[in-house]
Amino acid sequence: MNYILFDGSARESLLPFTYTRPVADIRVGILTIREKWEKYLGLTTTTITEEYLEEKYPMVEVETNILINASYLPSDKLVEIVKSLKENEAVFKDDEIIAFYTKDTQEEVDFETYKQIDFEEEILQIKNTWDIFSLNDKAIRADFELLTEDKTSEPIPDTVQCLGKENIFIEEGAKVNFAILNATTGPIYIGKDAEIMEGCVVRGPLAMCEHSVLKLGAKIYGATTLGPYCKVGGEVNNSVLFGYSNKGHDGFLGNSVLGEWCNLGADTNNSNLKNNYAEVKLWSYEKGGFAKTGLQFCGLMMGDHSKSGINTMFNTGTVIGVSANIFGSNFPRNFVPSFSWGGASGFTEYKMNKVNEVAKVVMQRRNIEYDEREQKILQHVFEETQQYRNF
């Protein structure tokens, strides 16, 4: 069977992260949504996404296909139902499509002709940016079981103080020494060739993907994920870094999500709670204004390739677009458009020639080429987000 993950209606509410990737490639828990589905299905998947992303994330369509709404995370029961779908059958949850089996092309689907199967069990869905950190606890626990089943952890070094060692899993090549690990509050997963340096204090759940690093004396708690090749120091609470992003120094990051290729300068801090304890509102690309989150704790949402200078302060519920560069004293506003350069004293446009220069250097440091395909994606996002840059 051919499985295709499609963006669905959640794509706009997951901006700025979905400017540069399909919904399926959002990381929550240990794995991306795509990696979860492929692990459960035992097969690779392709994607239906925005046209400008198709060169990097192509779709393969054959005579018979099962299409899956990528905002839903897989579970044993859901995957069982999806695998057993027959032609012109569809799975729904609260009137929203989860998956369907079709021989038609994607443009010709008419669900009025489909047999509807209602999925009544609880299931995780990433439909807003803040769901990425809010549901990260449950997602880490599910991925931990999935990845460690029938596997044996590398031994915990004698220099490590730990509680709940049965909930700690260390992959091959990982380094941990003179750290404190408390896994009684949730599992701790230390990926291949990851490193926890001396003096770190970790309270699970924590997911460290391959080659990620916790720097000296870091304090991590509250369902946090470090994607591949991330470096993190200071204090981090209930946050997700997709991959290749750094918060290498002291400073607080809480209830936040960073995309890829982000960098927070030394002593960058974000607020995750308003002084009056009121509900946090976040900028909504979908609504073109600030929208209620229903959350009391909500921090920073930062799109790919964005960066902050030293001593930067972010207010509660701040949204930073793609490839923005923030610096200077005082708080910048709560919504910083993509390709902005500046801070509280004002912004100018971050020109594409400079964006390309920096992205090339940054990615080369990880031995990844900033190729023409990547340039085209950022160029498209630059043009699409022009409407927000009224400097």
Order of alpha helices (4+ residues) and beta strands (2+ residues): beta-alpha-beta-beta-alpha-beta-beta-beta-alpha-alpha-beta-beta-beta-beta-beta-beta-beta-beta-beta-beta-beta-beta-beta-beta-beta-beta-beta-beta-beta-beta-beta-beta-beta-beta-beta-beta-beta-beta-beta-alpha-alpha
